[in-house]
């Protein structure tokens, strides 16, 4: 006698749709970035080296623009964890990229405060100006447009995070000027916000 229920002959099984990162070229840190990681790892007890995985991944992304499969394996080896452990972190956080992105990543907040203040129209105008869809990079490789969840500056909605800085109170009418200013002056043209300034300071 079996306690398991009978299984229909036409039963189907859920197949995982997980997409692995492209392997990419072999990766190693520059001497400067390796020194930075060593300094960060030294802040943790030896048995907790894995705690440095987020800054380790940020260093990879700052160095080559996105995170490849070989880079995940490299980080895993340095921290004494498995590549799957590293990939779990990369796939969970939206700030890590597993394919090339533009020089400026425009992350538009779409959560409630920004949404009710017109974030959807801001995304639409960005995509119109750059001839892309959300998640794509423009033909020049300069801009990538993303839709993200709360950026924590609800009183300045709608907010666009440009790489690691903020640009506040956007509207469809201001989008073209933002793009032109970024092309001409880079991140120095951004308004930032009190929270970002505090973190950077």
Backbone as ProteinMPNN parsed JSONL, in Angstrom:
{"seq_chain_A": "XXXXXXXXXXXXXXXXXXXXXXXXXXXXXXXXXXXXXXXXXXXXXXXXXXXXXXXXXXXXXXXXXXXXXXXXXXXXXXXXXXXXXXXXXXXXXXXXXXXXXXXXXXXXXXXXXXXXXXXXXXXXXXXXXXXXXXXXXXXXXXXXXXXXXXXXXXXXXXXXXXXXXXXXXXXXXXXXXXXXXXXXXXXXXXXXXXXXXXXXX", "coords_chain_A": {"N_chain_A": [[0.847, -1.197, 0.0], [0.502, 2.21, -0.825], [1.074, 5.495, 0.378], [1.129, 7.652, -1.21], [-0.536, 9.803, -3.452], [-2.179, 8.735, -6.473], [-0.655, 9.393, -9.651], [-1.54, 11.236, -12.443], [-1.33, 10.126, -15.845], [-0.855, 12.066, -17.723], [0.46, 14.053, -16.432], [2.248, 17.105, -15.919], [5.397, 18.759, -15.461], [6.835, 21.479, -13.669], [9.099, 23.482, -15.317], [12.183, 24.972, -14.759], [12.817, 28.386, -15.504], [15.123, 29.746, -15.275], [17.715, 31.852, -16.248], [21.023, 31.663, -17.002], [23.955, 33.691, -16.416], [25.914, 35.127, -19.059], [29.035, 33.602, -19.841], [31.3, 35.193, -20.552], [34.507, 36.953, -20.86], [37.577, 35.71, -19.347], [38.024, 36.784, -15.984], [39.685, 39.046, -13.797], [40.376, 41.101, -10.968], [41.619, 44.463, -11.27], [44.8, 45.579, -10.008], [44.359, 47.673, -8.247], [41.602, 47.42, -7.586], [41.624, 44.873, -6.442], [43.121, 45.394, -4.171], [41.34, 47.088, -2.876], [39.244, 45.302, -2.357], [40.539, 43.493, -0.622], [40.948, 45.164, 1.552], [38.292, 45.614, 2.338], [37.4, 42.999, 2.951], [38.961, 42.473, 5.148], [37.623, 43.636, 7.231], [35.858, 41.853, 8.241], [35.302, 38.878, 10.252], [37.381, 35.998, 9.666], [35.922, 33.691, 9.042], [33.673, 34.73, 7.97], [33.921, 35.802, 5.426], [32.271, 35.793, 3.232], [30.469, 37.792, 3.654], [31.302, 40.008, 2.344], [30.324, 40.0, -0.203], [28.561, 41.756, -1.623], [29.971, 44.346, -1.892], [32.13, 43.258, -3.302], [30.976, 42.483, -5.716], [30.083, 44.949, -6.648], [32.567, 46.122, -7.201], [33.387, 44.527, -9.343], [31.437, 45.292, -11.226], [31.916, 48.055, -11.474], [34.372, 47.897, -12.651], [34.127, 46.464, -15.144], [31.635, 47.071, -16.125], [29.432, 45.346, -16.153], [28.279, 42.137, -14.882], [29.679, 39.054, -15.358], [29.499, 35.456, -15.944], [32.051, 34.292, -15.52], [33.166, 36.25, -13.905], [31.586, 36.004, -11.624], [32.39, 33.457, -10.767], [35.029, 34.014, -10.153], [34.79, 35.888, -8.032], [33.501, 34.218, -6.218], [35.542, 32.348, -5.687], [37.427, 33.983, -4.378], [36.064, 34.649, -2.057], [35.437, 32.281, -0.871], [33.054, 30.885, -1.351], [30.309, 29.363, -3.197], [29.896, 29.544, -6.804], [27.164, 29.535, -7.348], [26.1, 30.657, -5.021], [26.969, 33.289, -5.342], [25.713, 33.974, -7.734], [23.054, 33.864, -6.925], [22.878, 36.186, -5.391], [23.431, 38.167, -7.323], [21.274, 37.805, -9.087], [19.17, 38.498, -7.485], [19.294, 41.213, -6.718], [18.441, 44.279, -8.213], [20.28, 46.184, -8.988], [22.497, 45.093, -10.088], [23.978, 44.179, -13.149], [23.79, 41.874, -15.805], [24.41, 41.978, -18.412], [25.825, 44.047, -21.009], [25.5, 47.573, -20.401], [24.457, 51.012, -20.942], [26.514, 54.034, -20.876], [25.258, 55.766, -19.151], [22.958, 54.716, -16.856], [19.61, 54.895, -16.634], [17.46, 54.774, -14.204], [14.198, 54.589, -13.542], [12.001, 55.318, -10.999], [9.094, 53.494, -10.188], [7.303, 53.121, -8.217], [4.642, 53.839, -5.81], [4.54, 56.764, -5.026], [6.048, 58.012, -7.05], [4.725, 56.957, -9.255], [2.09, 58.049, -9.125], [2.703, 60.609, -9.633], [3.428, 60.722, -12.24], [5.414, 59.0, -13.324], [5.252, 56.963, -15.251], [4.731, 58.352, -17.615], [7.113, 59.717, -17.819], [8.94, 57.636, -18.299], [7.922, 56.805, -20.759], [8.496, 59.047, -22.347], [11.288, 59.166, -22.177], [11.934, 56.753, -23.485], [10.849, 57.334, -25.98], [12.451, 59.502, -26.812], [14.931, 58.246, -26.992], [14.517, 56.102, -28.62], [14.037, 53.457, -27.723], [12.962, 50.579, -25.773], [11.795, 49.987, -22.378], [14.436, 48.636, -20.457], [16.225, 48.443, -22.494], [19.162, 49.527, -24.372], [20.275, 52.511, -25.902], [21.074, 53.21, -29.401], [23.582, 54.384, -29.532], [24.913, 53.454, -27.375], [24.949, 54.934, -25.085], [22.841, 55.427, -23.239], [20.849, 53.531, -20.989], [17.621, 52.464, -20.268], [15.712, 51.811, -17.441], [13.056, 50.422, -15.468], [12.37, 50.653, -12.077], [11.893, 49.656, -8.615], [11.015, 51.347, -5.505], [13.062, 54.166, -4.859], [13.516, 55.598, -2.624], [13.172, 58.359, -2.35], [10.723, 59.738, -2.059], [9.491, 62.207, -1.651], [10.453, 63.731, -3.648], [9.4, 63.028, -6.044], [8.56, 62.544, -9.557], [11.429, 60.404, -9.526], [14.607, 59.899, -10.997], [17.212, 57.637, -11.013], [20.466, 58.062, -11.912], [23.002, 56.195, -12.844], [24.784, 56.189, -9.987], [23.658, 58.388, -8.847], [21.057, 60.882, -8.222], [18.202, 62.357, -9.907], [15.8, 64.727, -9.59], [12.171, 65.268, -9.35], [11.034, 64.908, -11.994], [9.563, 65.267, -15.28], [7.672, 64.664, -18.308], [8.297, 66.873, -19.867], [10.813, 67.676, -19.049], [12.609, 65.752, -19.745], [14.08, 65.691, -22.221], [15.909, 67.774, -21.847], [17.346, 66.776, -19.681], [18.638, 64.553, -20.866], [20.188, 65.868, -22.825], [21.827, 67.424, -21.162], [23.224, 65.439, -19.772], [24.667, 64.289, -21.86], [26.317, 66.446, -22.474], [27.485, 67.396, -20.051], [27.678, 65.325, -18.254], [27.385, 63.549, -15.103], [27.57, 65.708, -13.426], [25.551, 67.429, -13.983], [23.314, 66.682, -12.62], [20.608, 66.96, -10.211], [20.73, 65.622, -7.84], [19.959, 64.536, -4.464], [18.922, 65.15, -1.059], [19.287, 62.792, 0.374], [21.009, 61.193, -1.171], [23.237, 62.87, -1.256], [23.96, 62.875, 1.4], [24.71, 60.21, 1.816], [26.887, 60.023, 0.078], [28.562, 61.888, 1.194]], "CA_chain_A": [[0.0, 0.0, 0.0], [1.256, 3.468, -0.894], [0.377, 6.673, 0.896], [1.241, 8.706, -2.212], [-1.689, 9.811, -4.357], [-1.841, 8.321, -7.838], [-0.289, 10.492, -10.541], [-2.137, 11.091, -13.772], [-0.317, 9.846, -16.861], [-0.565, 13.26, -18.515], [0.964, 15.106, -15.53], [3.375, 17.895, -16.42], [6.263, 19.246, -14.403], [7.297, 22.859, -13.855], [10.487, 23.557, -15.752], [12.784, 26.246, -14.362], [13.136, 29.316, -16.594], [16.281, 30.515, -14.851], [18.683, 32.121, -17.308], [22.344, 31.886, -16.433], [24.704, 34.795, -16.989], [26.887, 34.784, -20.083], [30.346, 33.388, -19.214], [32.18, 36.337, -20.781], [35.946, 36.724, -20.874], [38.154, 35.482, -18.016], [38.01, 38.032, -15.217], [40.414, 39.279, -12.554], [40.403, 42.501, -10.578], [42.846, 45.24, -11.386], [45.536, 45.606, -8.738], [43.699, 48.644, -7.368], [40.348, 46.855, -7.081], [41.941, 43.761, -5.546], [43.518, 46.0, -2.899], [40.109, 47.574, -2.234], [38.516, 44.156, -1.811], [41.277, 42.987, 0.532], [40.677, 46.08, 2.665], [36.912, 45.372, 2.771], [37.32, 41.66, 3.552], [39.64, 42.516, 6.45], [36.696, 44.141, 8.243], [35.017, 40.754, 8.705], [36.012, 37.687, 10.738], [37.822, 35.146, 8.559], [34.877, 32.728, 8.67], [32.542, 35.456, 7.385], [34.375, 36.497, 4.212], [31.143, 35.875, 2.299], [29.739, 39.031, 3.918], [31.806, 41.045, 1.441], [29.923, 39.691, -1.578], [27.99, 42.922, -2.308], [31.02, 45.238, -2.402], [32.941, 42.555, -4.298], [30.258, 42.55, -6.993], [30.137, 46.33, -7.107], [33.885, 46.345, -7.797], [33.344, 43.916, -10.679], [30.605, 46.1, -12.126], [32.626, 49.305, -11.747], [35.533, 47.622, -13.501], [33.825, 46.065, -16.523], [30.33, 47.555, -16.549], [28.401, 44.36, -15.85], [28.829, 40.98, -14.18], [29.625, 37.847, -16.178], [29.626, 34.194, -15.24], [33.431, 34.122, -15.065], [33.389, 37.175, -12.787], [30.952, 35.397, -10.447], [33.261, 32.38, -10.32], [36.211, 34.653, -9.576], [34.397, 36.411, -6.722], [33.241, 33.068, -5.349], [36.824, 31.806, -5.268], [38.055, 34.885, -3.421], [35.307, 34.717, -0.803], [35.251, 30.948, -0.317], [31.672, 30.452, -1.49], [30.097, 28.746, -4.491], [29.376, 30.446, -7.835], [25.698, 29.622, -7.202], [25.849, 31.649, -3.971], [27.168, 34.621, -5.918], [24.662, 34.201, -8.73], [21.817, 34.151, -6.195], [22.914, 37.604, -5.023], [23.337, 38.968, -8.547], [19.934, 37.694, -9.669], [18.179, 39.057, -6.559], [19.355, 42.669, -6.66], [18.267, 44.885, -9.543], [21.356, 47.114, -9.322], [23.564, 44.38, -10.774], [23.656, 43.934, -14.557], [24.457, 40.698, -16.35], [24.704, 42.239, -19.816], [26.33, 45.421, -21.133], [24.561, 48.687, -20.294], [25.006, 52.26, -21.442], [27.343, 54.856, -19.992], [24.331, 56.261, -18.134], [21.801, 53.857, -16.619], [18.515, 55.735, -16.154], [16.519, 53.919, -13.475], [13.04, 55.41, -13.192], [11.181, 54.723, -9.95], [7.704, 53.324, -10.628], [6.482, 52.832, -7.053], [3.438, 54.657, -5.682], [4.685, 58.219, -5.063], [6.485, 58.396, -8.393], [3.698, 56.567, -10.217], [0.965, 58.986, -9.155], [3.212, 61.892, -10.117], [3.679, 60.682, -13.678], [6.615, 58.27, -13.721], [5.008, 56.209, -16.489], [4.899, 59.285, -18.736], [8.549, 60.001, -17.911], [9.534, 56.485, -18.993], [7.476, 56.842, -22.151], [9.221, 60.102, -23.061], [12.679, 58.717, -22.292], [11.995, 55.741, -24.536], [10.581, 58.019, -27.245], [13.628, 60.29, -27.179], [16.083, 57.383, -27.244], [14.114, 55.036, -29.551], [14.237, 52.166, -27.053], [11.94, 50.124, -24.839], [12.39, 49.781, -21.055], [15.363, 47.514, -20.413], [17.117, 48.481, -23.649], [20.197, 50.554, -24.486], [20.134, 53.219, -27.177], [21.981, 52.78, -30.465], [24.928, 54.924, -29.309], [25.496, 52.846, -26.189], [25.087, 55.964, -24.049], [21.78, 55.383, -22.241], [19.995, 52.374, -20.763], [16.428, 52.861, -19.515], [15.162, 50.751, -16.606], [12.01, 50.737, -14.495], [12.758, 50.021, -10.822], [11.029, 49.928, -7.469], [11.253, 52.561, -4.723], [14.422, 54.677, -4.691], [13.617, 56.21, -1.312], [13.122, 59.823, -2.373], [9.317, 59.895, -2.44], [9.094, 63.615, -1.638], [11.026, 64.371, -4.84], [8.887, 62.238, -7.17], [9.224, 61.303, -9.94], [12.88, 60.404, -9.394], [15.41, 59.037, -11.855], [18.58, 57.4, -10.562], [21.395, 57.999, -13.04], [24.119, 55.467, -12.243], [24.667, 56.193, -8.53], [23.177, 59.704, -8.414], [19.629, 61.092, -8.417], [17.678, 63.568, -10.534], [14.5, 64.807, -8.923], [10.997, 65.984, -9.855], [11.049, 64.852, -13.446], [8.31, 65.252, -16.027], [7.98, 64.471, -19.731], [8.846, 68.107, -20.441], [12.204, 67.89, -18.649], [13.425, 64.601, -20.14], [15.037, 66.022, -23.287], [16.966, 68.583, -21.266], [18.176, 65.871, -18.89], [19.493, 63.788, -21.778], [21.158, 66.785, -23.417], [22.789, 67.809, -20.13], [24.096, 64.292, -19.506], [25.6, 64.184, -22.986], [27.255, 67.567, -22.474], [28.183, 67.65, -18.787], [27.752, 64.142, -17.42], [26.641, 63.493, -13.855], [27.603, 67.002, -12.732], [24.318, 68.153, -14.307], [22.197, 66.13, -11.866], [20.211, 67.695, -9.019], [20.958, 64.785, -6.671], [18.947, 64.783, -3.444], [19.549, 65.214, 0.26], [19.671, 61.455, 0.838], [22.199, 60.762, -1.896], [24.344, 63.707, -0.832], [24.36, 62.443, 2.737], [25.413, 58.933, 1.672], [28.172, 60.27, -0.572], [29.4, 62.682, 2.086]], "C_chain_A": [[0.881, 1.245, 0.0], [0.409, 4.601, -0.345], [0.441, 7.836, -0.094], [0.031, 8.67, -3.131], [-1.277, 9.38, -5.752], [-1.58, 9.535, -8.719], [-0.882, 10.228, -11.914], [-1.035, 10.897, -14.806], [0.057, 11.085, -17.676], [-0.032, 14.399, -17.643], [2.155, 15.814, -16.17], [4.147, 18.446, -15.229], [6.711, 20.669, -14.729], [8.771, 22.849, -14.233], [11.039, 24.937, -15.391], [13.113, 27.089, -15.593], [14.354, 30.169, -16.261], [17.28, 30.642, -15.993], [20.028, 32.444, -16.681], [23.048, 33.035, -17.136], [25.656, 34.284, -18.069], [28.263, 34.617, -19.431], [31.275, 34.59, -19.362], [33.646, 35.944, -20.815], [36.436, 36.387, -19.463], [38.308, 36.81, -17.276], [38.955, 37.975, -14.031], [40.332, 40.765, -12.242], [41.697, 43.162, -11.036], [43.536, 45.22, -10.023], [44.86, 46.545, -7.746], [42.422, 48.067, -6.766], [40.588, 45.662, -6.164], [42.357, 44.299, -4.18], [42.3, 46.521, -2.14], [39.342, 46.419, -1.61], [39.215, 43.608, -0.576], [41.025, 43.851, 1.764], [39.275, 45.844, 3.233], [36.799, 44.045, 3.509], [37.936, 41.659, 4.951], [38.731, 43.027, 7.568], [35.853, 43.033, 8.869], [35.868, 39.647, 9.315], [36.299, 36.749, 9.563], [36.728, 34.196, 8.095], [33.653, 33.403, 8.052], [32.949, 36.279, 6.165], [33.223, 36.709, 3.226], [30.347, 37.166, 2.486], [30.172, 40.161, 2.991], [31.309, 40.87, 0.008], [29.345, 40.91, -2.307], [29.066, 43.889, -2.773], [31.92, 44.573, -3.437], [32.289, 42.631, -5.677], [30.219, 43.974, -7.538], [31.477, 46.625, -7.765], [33.968, 45.724, -9.188], [32.601, 44.832, -11.651], [31.26, 47.435, -12.45], [33.771, 49.072, -12.724], [35.151, 47.312, -14.943], [32.418, 46.41, -16.983], [29.176, 46.622, -16.273], [29.084, 43.109, -15.305], [28.6, 39.716, -15.01], [29.726, 36.597, -15.308], [31.034, 33.971, -14.709], [33.742, 35.046, -13.893], [32.758, 36.628, -11.508], [31.821, 34.277, -9.887], [34.5, 32.946, -9.628], [35.914, 35.178, -8.175], [34.156, 35.261, -5.741], [34.543, 32.481, -4.817], [37.503, 32.67, -4.222], [37.375, 34.851, -2.062], [35.028, 33.355, -0.189], [33.81, 30.486, -0.323], [31.491, 29.863, -2.888], [29.649, 29.79, -5.52], [27.852, 30.599, -7.757], [25.323, 30.618, -6.117], [25.942, 33.063, -4.532], [26.061, 34.941, -6.913], [23.322, 34.494, -8.065], [21.748, 35.63, -5.813], [22.719, 38.483, -6.254], [21.917, 38.957, -9.101], [18.866, 38.314, -8.779], [18.141, 40.581, -6.644], [19.315, 43.28, -8.058], [19.414, 45.806, -9.926], [22.555, 46.418, -9.963], [23.098, 44.011, -12.18], [24.455, 42.74, -15.055], [24.627, 40.793, -17.867], [25.146, 43.691, -19.926], [25.205, 46.45, -21.037], [25.245, 49.941, -20.812], [25.882, 52.967, -20.423], [26.512, 55.406, -18.843], [23.145, 55.304, -18.033], [20.732, 54.702, -15.947], [17.457, 54.835, -15.52], [15.372, 54.778, -12.971], [12.211, 54.672, -12.148], [9.728, 54.637, -10.43], [6.777, 53.006, -9.453], [5.522, 53.989, -6.791], [3.652, 56.162, -5.827], [5.092, 58.7, -6.455], [5.409, 58.084, -9.434], [2.574, 57.593, -10.29], [1.39, 60.383, -9.577], [3.715, 61.83, -11.558], [4.902, 59.933, -14.132], [6.433, 57.509, -15.028], [5.192, 57.1, -17.714], [6.365, 59.666, -18.926], [9.259, 58.875, -18.652], [9.175, 56.521, -20.472], [8.27, 57.886, -22.947], [10.698, 59.757, -23.204], [12.828, 57.733, -23.447], [11.754, 56.359, -25.909], [11.814, 58.779, -27.724], [14.798, 59.404, -27.62], [15.79, 56.241, -28.205], [14.422, 53.648, -28.973], [12.972, 51.787, -26.309], [12.593, 50.006, -23.461], [13.24, 48.517, -21.029], [16.371, 47.512, -21.539], [18.113, 49.637, -23.561], [20.088, 51.207, -25.852], [21.26, 52.84, -28.145], [23.407, 53.282, -30.262], [25.63, 54.269, -28.128], [25.654, 53.804, -25.025], [24.093, 55.782, -22.915], [21.091, 54.024, -22.204], [18.837, 52.824, -19.888], [15.886, 51.65, -18.757], [14.007, 51.291, -15.778], [12.34, 49.962, -13.227], [11.742, 50.339, -9.735], [11.622, 51.052, -6.629], [12.729, 52.908, -4.559], [14.58, 55.474, -3.399], [13.666, 57.725, -1.304], [11.715, 60.25, -2.782], [8.876, 61.352, -2.478], [9.616, 64.374, -2.844], [10.51, 63.714, -6.119], [8.431, 63.116, -8.336], [10.757, 61.457, -9.925], [13.496, 59.454, -10.417], [16.772, 58.877, -11.198], [19.449, 57.239, -11.802], [22.706, 57.442, -12.501], [23.947, 55.483, -10.723], [24.155, 57.524, -7.989], [21.693, 59.838, -8.755], [19.36, 62.352, -9.241], [16.198, 63.622, -10.18], [13.437, 65.489, -9.771], [10.981, 66.067, -11.376], [9.64, 64.863, -14.032], [8.66, 64.99, -17.481], [8.625, 65.691, -20.367], [10.319, 68.32, -20.107], [13.151, 66.809, -19.166], [14.47, 64.969, -21.188], [16.199, 66.833, -22.731], [17.908, 67.726, -20.424], [19.136, 65.107, -19.784], [20.566, 64.664, -22.395], [22.236, 67.168, -22.408], [23.746, 66.661, -19.812], [25.106, 64.11, -20.634], [26.691, 65.236, -22.888], [28.107, 67.638, -21.211], [28.282, 66.436, -17.866], [26.973, 64.283, -16.123], [26.68, 64.806, -13.073], [26.337, 67.811, -12.99], [23.135, 67.71, -13.451], [21.899, 66.945, -10.615], [20.613, 66.965, -7.754], [19.821, 64.995, -5.683], [19.616, 64.701, -2.087], [20.013, 63.85, 0.746], [20.938, 60.994, 0.152], [23.409, 61.562, -1.451], [24.864, 63.261, 0.531], [25.156, 61.149, 2.655], [26.803, 59.16, 1.09], [29.132, 61.021, 0.348], [29.961, 61.853, 3.199]], "O_chain_A": [[1.872, 1.324, 0.726], [-0.8, 4.665, -0.566], [-0.134, 8.895, 0.16], [-0.384, 7.589, -3.55], [-0.147, 9.63, -6.171], [-2.209, 10.579, -8.551], [-0.743, 9.14, -12.471], [0.062, 11.438, -14.663], [1.144, 11.153, -18.249], [-0.062, 15.562, -18.045], [2.961, 15.199, -16.868], [3.608, 18.58, -14.129], [6.934, 21.022, -15.887], [9.592, 22.262, -13.528], [10.415, 25.954, -15.693], [13.621, 26.579, -16.592], [14.587, 31.198, -16.895], [17.643, 29.65, -16.625], [20.147, 33.399, -15.914], [22.778, 33.323, -18.302], [26.142, 33.155, -18.002], [28.625, 35.405, -18.558], [31.96, 34.967, -18.411], [33.989, 34.761, -20.802], [35.779, 36.742, -18.484], [38.675, 37.825, -17.867], [39.017, 36.962, -13.333], [40.23, 41.591, -13.149], [42.732, 42.51, -11.171], [42.921, 44.883, -9.011], [44.794, 46.255, -6.551], [42.183, 48.209, -5.566], [39.838, 45.457, -5.209], [41.993, 43.732, -3.149], [42.23, 46.412, -0.916], [38.849, 46.524, -0.487], [38.558, 43.292, 0.416], [40.903, 43.341, 2.878], [39.08, 45.868, 4.448], [36.178, 43.97, 4.569], [37.483, 40.929, 5.833], [39.054, 42.858, 8.744], [35.212, 43.241, 9.899], [37.031, 39.487, 8.944], [35.549, 36.716, 8.587], [36.608, 33.919, 6.902], [32.704, 32.727, 7.656], [32.375, 37.337, 5.908], [33.208, 37.687, 2.479], [29.63, 37.588, 1.579], [29.471, 41.166, 2.872], [31.819, 41.522, -0.903], [29.611, 41.087, -3.495], [29.087, 44.236, -3.954], [32.418, 45.236, -4.347], [32.971, 42.821, -6.683], [30.312, 44.182, -8.748], [31.521, 47.31, -8.787], [34.543, 46.312, -10.104], [33.076, 45.108, -12.753], [31.172, 47.903, -13.585], [34.099, 49.945, -13.528], [35.772, 47.831, -15.871], [32.038, 46.083, -18.107], [28.036, 47.074, -16.167], [30.312, 43.029, -15.269], [27.462, 39.361, -15.319], [30.0, 36.668, -14.11], [31.205, 33.514, -13.579], [34.492, 34.676, -12.99], [33.328, 36.771, -10.426], [31.972, 34.157, -8.671], [34.956, 32.401, -8.623], [36.684, 34.947, -7.242], [34.558, 35.328, -4.579], [34.64, 32.153, -3.634], [38.093, 32.148, -3.277], [38.031, 35.007, -1.032], [34.448, 33.27, 0.893], [33.378, 29.778, 0.586], [32.432, 29.868, -3.682], [29.081, 30.816, -5.146], [27.315, 31.664, -8.064], [24.343, 31.349, -6.261], [25.108, 33.92, -4.24], [25.535, 36.053, -6.928], [22.535, 35.286, -8.583], [20.689, 36.251, -5.902], [21.935, 39.432, -6.229], [21.414, 39.993, -9.537], [17.773, 38.627, -9.252], [17.061, 41.172, -6.64], [20.044, 42.867, -8.959], [19.519, 46.183, -11.093], [23.523, 47.077, -10.341], [21.961, 43.582, -12.374], [25.644, 42.608, -14.765], [24.951, 39.804, -18.524], [24.87, 44.488, -19.028], [24.1, 46.225, -21.529], [26.445, 49.945, -21.086], [25.98, 52.556, -19.267], [26.985, 55.504, -17.71], [22.416, 55.105, -19.005], [20.919, 55.173, -14.825], [16.659, 54.213, -16.22], [15.554, 55.602, -12.074], [11.772, 53.545, -12.375], [9.2, 55.588, -11.007], [5.611, 52.665, -9.652], [5.582, 55.009, -7.477], [3.008, 56.787, -6.671], [4.546, 59.676, -6.97], [5.206, 58.849, -10.376], [2.145, 57.969, -11.381], [0.549, 61.241, -9.847], [4.351, 62.767, -12.041], [5.401, 60.193, -15.227], [7.365, 57.421, -15.828], [5.739, 56.666, -18.728], [6.811, 59.909, -20.047], [10.084, 59.128, -19.53], [10.026, 56.293, -21.332], [8.667, 57.634, -24.085], [11.297, 60.028, -24.245], [13.728, 57.861, -24.277], [12.38, 55.958, -26.89], [12.178, 58.709, -28.897], [15.561, 59.772, -28.513], [16.695, 55.491, -28.573], [14.99, 52.789, -29.648], [12.028, 52.572, -26.224], [13.819, 49.933, -23.371], [12.824, 47.464, -21.512], [17.278, 46.68, -21.557], [17.936, 50.583, -22.794], [19.836, 50.53, -26.85], [22.259, 52.235, -27.756], [24.349, 52.67, -30.766], [26.818, 54.504, -27.905], [26.401, 53.529, -24.086], [24.449, 55.961, -21.75], [20.786, 53.439, -23.243], [19.046, 53.492, -18.876], [15.632, 50.6, -19.346], [13.979, 52.471, -15.428], [12.566, 48.753, -13.281], [10.855, 51.175, -9.91], [12.63, 51.645, -7.012], [13.54, 52.067, -4.173], [15.668, 55.973, -3.111], [14.155, 58.319, -0.343], [11.535, 61.021, -3.725], [7.984, 61.705, -3.249], [9.262, 65.536, -3.046], [11.137, 63.842, -7.171], [7.986, 64.249, -8.154], [11.293, 62.51, -10.271], [12.984, 58.363, -10.669], [17.42, 59.869, -10.863], [19.191, 56.376, -12.642], [23.435, 58.131, -11.788], [23.03, 54.837, -10.216], [24.215, 57.758, -6.782], [21.139, 59.014, -9.483], [20.168, 63.28, -9.272], [15.445, 62.683, -10.438], [13.728, 66.177, -10.749], [10.923, 67.15, -11.959], [8.665, 64.516, -13.365], [9.828, 65.084, -17.857], [9.414, 65.561, -21.303], [11.007, 69.065, -20.805], [14.368, 66.94, -19.036], [15.634, 64.592, -21.051], [17.35, 66.604, -23.103], [19.123, 67.923, -20.448], [20.328, 65.025, -19.485], [21.725, 64.26, -22.481], [23.418, 67.23, -22.75], [24.939, 66.883, -19.606], [26.273, 63.809, -20.382], [27.854, 64.96, -23.182], [29.307, 67.908, -21.281], [28.907, 66.514, -16.808], [26.011, 65.047, -16.051], [25.892, 64.99, -12.145], [26.077, 68.785, -12.284], [22.058, 68.3, -13.542], [22.797, 67.545, -10.024], [20.817, 67.588, -6.712], [18.804, 65.586, -6.045], [20.749, 64.234, -1.976], [21.018, 63.752, 1.451], [21.842, 60.465, 0.799], [24.493, 61.003, -1.284], [26.07, 63.27, 0.777], [26.164, 60.998, 3.344], [27.78, 58.566, 1.548], [30.346, 60.824, 0.296], [30.693, 62.369, 4.045]]}, "name": "protein", "num_of_chains": 1, "seq": "XXXXXXXXXXXXXXXXXXXXXXXXXXXXXXXXXXXXXXXXXXXXXXXXXXXXXXXXXXXXXXXXXXXXXXXXXXXXXXXXXXXXXXXXXXXXXXXXXXXXXXXXXXXXXXXXXXXXXXXXXXXXXXXXXXXXXXXXXXXXXXXXXXXXXXXXXXXXXXXXXXXXXXXXXXXXXXXXXXXXXXXXXXXXXXXXXXXXXXXXX"}
